[in-house]
Amino acid sequence: MKLLLIIVLLLLFILLFFILLTQREISKLNQRIKEIDSESNQLVEINLFNPMIDQLTETINQQIMEQRMERIDTVKREQELKETISEISHDLRTPLTAMIGYLQLLERENLSLEQQESIQILLDKSLAMKSLTQAFFELSYYESKTVEPELQQINLSRLLINEVLKEAATFEQRAIEPELEIQEECLIISDEKLLTRILQNVIANALQHGKDQLRIQLTQQDQTVLSFTNKYENDAQIDPERIFQRFYVGSNTRNGHGLGLAIVELLSKKLSIKVAAEVSDTDFTIRIIFPRK
């Protein structure tokens, strides 16, 4: 009787040990599934002599591999689509440039008022089309993972002033008065080429959609903060949460293809820059915050 009791207790102990071991391995399996990196080739493993658990592990690994192959296929298709868009945009730019050139020559001819108006409409549409194809090309190019920032020390104050001065004629033409509050010698570490494109696109956005005044402020303390504030039409409805989405145009009063600020956000991520938009009753602000020194 005593021997039987010992055997029963021993079996209970073995059973309890196996249950605890199973629980530990299942817990590890659960944690491992949560930590799976989609970029790695690691699969889940479990150390139990249990055919059902082994079958479960095999099914999980099979699902992981299938999802991984689907992700790879999706990334490949997205890359092919970007390359196609880039090629189409490149092919369209050449005939559009020629078309614009011919239309500009026609403008100089002795035409009737009706003909001049028709030529002007065609020229405006052609310039808009060229701008759109250029934006498509630029967006697909910068979305490529091969574009890596070349970091160097940059005098942001000087770079910003230069980009504003380049648009002096356009500011005058649009009757927009730039108001500059720029702290001198704001030095940052960034990629000058990519940062220049950010500044150009933000200024172009203000020129296209703003009115009356553009206030540009640059300060550098613990952080370097650059803001562009412009007036906008009272009846224009702008969603600051969506303003950086491609093709977002806000309302019918806001013309354009909506790719400029999408490019700004894309390049900002590459440079670890925070960019945000704010809207008040009459003011629209884009604020750019650079990494701490």
SVG drawing of the C-alpha trace seen along z (x, -y; Angstrom):
<svg xmlns="http://www.w3.org/2000/svg" viewBox="-16 -93 45 95">
<polyline fill="none" stroke="black" stroke-width="0.4" points="0.0,0.0 2.8,-2.3 4.6,-1.5 1.5,-2.3 1.1,-5.6 4.7,-6.5 4.2,-5.5 1.0,-7.7 2.8,-10.6 5.7,-10.2 3.4,-10.1 1.6,-13.2 4.9,-15.0 6.0,-14.0 2.6,-15.2 2.8,-18.5 6.4,-19.0 5.2,-18.3 2.3,-20.7 4.5,-23.5 7.0,-22.8 4.3,-23.0 2.9,-26.2 6.4,-27.7 7.1,-26.7 3.6,-28.0 4.3,-31.3 7.7,-31.5 6.0,-30.6 3.4,-33.4 6.1,-35.9 8.2,-34.8 5.2,-35.3 4.8,-38.9 8.5,-39.6 8.7,-38.2 10.5,-40.7 9.0,-40.7 12.5,-41.5 14.2,-38.5 14.1,-34.8 13.6,-33.5 10.8,-31.1 9.3,-30.0 10.6,-27.0 9.3,-25.0 11.1,-22.2 8.3,-19.7 7.8,-16.1 4.2,-16.6 3.0,-15.9 0.0,-18.3 2.2,-21.1 4.8,-20.4 2.0,-20.4 0.8,-23.8 4.4,-25.2 4.7,-23.9 1.3,-25.6 2.4,-28.9 5.8,-28.8 4.0,-28.0 1.7,-31.0 4.7,-33.2 6.5,-32.2 3.3,-32.7 2.8,-36.2 6.5,-37.0 6.3,-36.0 3.2,-38.1 5.0,-41.1 8.0,-40.6 5.6,-40.4 3.8,-43.5 7.0,-45.5 8.2,-44.3 4.9,-45.3 5.1,-48.7 8.7,-49.2 7.7,-48.3 4.8,-50.7 7.1,-53.5 9.5,-52.8 6.7,-52.8 5.4,-56.1 8.9,-57.5 9.5,-56.3 6.1,-57.7 6.7,-61.0 10.1,-61.2 8.7,-60.4 5.9,-63.0 8.3,-65.8 10.0,-66.0 6.9,-66.5 5.3,-68.8 8.4,-71.0 8.3,-71.2 4.5,-72.0 5.1,-74.8 7.9,-76.2 5.6,-76.3 2.8,-77.9 5.1,-80.6 6.2,-81.3 2.6,-81.6 2.0,-84.1 4.4,-86.5 2.4,-86.3 -0.1,-88.9 -3.3,-87.1 -6.8,-88.1 -8.0,-88.5 -9.9,-85.2 -6.8,-83.4 -4.7,-84.9 -7.1,-83.7 -7.1,-80.2 -3.3,-80.1 -3.1,-81.3 -5.5,-78.6 -3.5,-75.9 -0.3,-77.3 -1.6,-77.3 -2.9,-73.7 0.4,-72.6 2.4,-74.2 0.2,-72.5 0.6,-69.1 4.4,-69.6 4.3,-70.4 2.3,-67.3 4.5,-65.0 7.6,-66.5 6.0,-66.0 5.2,-62.4 8.7,-61.8 10.1,-63.4 7.8,-61.6 8.6,-58.2 12.3,-59.0 12.5,-60.0 10.3,-57.1 13.1,-54.8 15.1,-53.3 18.3,-53.9 18.1,-57.7 20.2,-58.1 20.8,-61.5 24.4,-62.9 24.7,-64.7 26.8,-67.8 26.8,-71.0 24.5,-73.6 23.8,-77.2 20.0,-77.1 19.7,-80.8 21.7,-81.5 20.0,-78.7 16.5,-79.9 17.3,-83.5 18.7,-82.4 15.6,-80.3 13.3,-83.2 15.3,-85.7 15.0,-83.3 11.2,-83.7 11.3,-87.6 9.8,-88.1 7.0,-85.6 6.2,-87.2 5.9,-90.6 3.8,-89.1 1.4,-87.5 1.3,-90.6 2.5,-88.6 4.9,-90.4 7.4,-88.1 8.0,-89.0 11.3,-87.5 12.2,-86.8 15.4,-84.7 17.9,-84.1 21.4,-84.4 23.9,-81.5 21.4,-78.7 23.7,-75.7 22.2,-72.2 23.3,-68.8 21.3,-67.7 21.4,-66.9 21.5,-70.2 19.9,-68.9 16.9,-67.3 16.5,-70.2 16.5,-72.6 13.7,-70.7 11.7,-70.9 12.1,-74.7 11.3,-75.1 8.1,-73.0 6.9,-74.8 7.5,-78.3 5.8,-77.2 2.8,-76.0 2.6,-79.4 2.9,-81.2 0.2,-79.0 -2.4,-79.0 -1.5,-82.0 -2.4,-85.6 -1.3,-89.1 1.5,-88.0 3.9,-85.2 5.6,-85.3 8.8,-83.1 10.3,-82.6 13.5,-80.7 14.7,-80.3 17.4,-78.0 17.5,-77.3 17.2,-73.8 15.6,-73.0 15.7,-74.6 12.2,-75.6 11.2,-77.0 7.6,-78.1 5.8,-79.5 2.6,-81.3 0.4,-82.7 -3.2,-84.0 -5.6,-81.9 -9.1,-82.3 -11.8,-82.4 -14.0,-79.9 -11.2,-77.4 -11.5,-74.4 -8.2,-72.9 -7.7,-69.7 -4.2,-70.0 -4.3,-66.2 -4.6,-65.4 -2.6,-68.3 0.5,-66.2 -1.4,-63.4 -0.8,-63.1 -3.6,-64.6 -5.2,-66.3 -6.5,-69.7 -8.7,-70.9 -11.6,-72.4 -12.7,-73.6 -11.1,-76.9 -7.7,-75.2 -6.2,-74.4 -3.3,-72.1 -2.4,-68.4 -1.4,-68.1 1.9,-66.4 4.3,-69.2 3.5,-68.8 3.5,-65.0 7.1,-65.3 7.9,-67.6 6.7,-65.0 8.5,-62.2 11.8,-64.0 11.3,-65.2 11.1,-61.5 14.3,-60.7 16.0,-63.6 14.4,-62.8 12.6,-66.2 9.2,-66.7 6.7,-68.6 3.2,-69.7 0.4,-72.0 -1.8,-74.3 -4.9,-76.2 -6.5,-79.2 -9.4,-81.4 -7.2,-83.2 -3.7,-81.7 -2.2,-78.5 1.1,-77.5 3.6,-74.8 6.1,-74.2 9.4,-72.3 11.3,-71.1 14.8,-69.8 16.6,-67.3 18.3,-68.6 21.9,-69.7"/>
</svg>
